[in-house]
Amino acid sequence: MVTTTTTQESDMQTAKQDVERMLGQLPDDATLEDIEYHFYVLKKIRNGIKSIEEQGSIPQEEAEKRFAKWLSE
């Protein structure tokens, strides 16, 4: 399983460093599909962090209210 970095750690690392770290955590017998999947997840995480930094996020309580309303319908 590939671990992710925190926002603070990510700010200090380049995309290349993140990919190198990801590849280092994969088993030696990882397939190209495994690498593509983990690269996809890494890219989504980096995009999410960037979005939060640029647009902000909502508090946990607000998220819970929204999900509760959505799940009760």
C-alpha positions in Angstrom: 0.0 0.0 0.0 1.3 3.4 -0.9 1.2 6.1 1.8 0.5 9.8 1.1 2.3 12.8 2.3 0.7 15.6 4.4 0.2 19.0 2.9 3.2 20.3 4.7 5.4 17.5 3.4 3.9 17.8 -0.1 4.8 21.5 -0.2 8.5 20.5 0.3 8.5 17.7 -2.4 8.3 18.0 -6.1 6.1 15.8 -8.2 9.1 13.8 -9.2 10.0 13.2 -5.6 6.5 12.1 -4.9 6.5 9.6 -7.8 10.0 8.3 -6.8 8.7 7.7 -3.3 5.6 6.0 -4.6 7.6 3.7 -6.8 10.0 2.9 -4.0 7.0 1.7 -1.9 5.6 -0.6 -4.6 6.7 -4.2 -4.6 9.3 -5.3 -7.1 6.7 -7.4 -9.0 4.3 -4.4 -9.4 2.7 -4.4 -12.8 2.4 -1.4 -15.1 -1.3 -1.4 -14.2 -0.4 -1.2 -10.5 1.9 1.7 -11.2 -0.7 3.5 -13.3 -3.3 3.1 -10.6 -1.0 4.5 -7.8 0.1 7.3 -10.1 -3.6 8.1 -10.7 -4.4 8.2 -7.0 -1.3 10.3 -6.3 -2.4 12.8 -8.9 -5.9 13.0 -7.5 -4.5 13.6 -4.0 -2.2 16.4 -5.2 -5.1 18.0 -7.1 -7.3 17.8 -4.0 -4.7 19.4 -1.9 -4.2 22.2 -4.4 -8.0 22.7 -4.6 -8.3 23.0 -0.8 -5.4 25.5 -0.7 -6.9 27.6 -3.5 -10.6 27.4 -2.7 -10.7 26.3 0.9 -12.8 23.5 2.4 -15.8 23.1 4.6 -15.8 22.3 8.4 -16.3 18.7 9.4 -19.6 19.5 11.0 -20.9 21.0 7.8 -19.8 18.0 5.8 -21.6 15.6 8.2 -24.8 17.7 7.9 -24.6 17.5 4.1 -24.0 13.8 4.1 -26.7 13.1 6.7 -29.3 15.0 4.5 -28.1 13.2 1.4 -28.1 9.7 3.0 -31.6 10.2 4.5 -33.2 10.8 1.2 
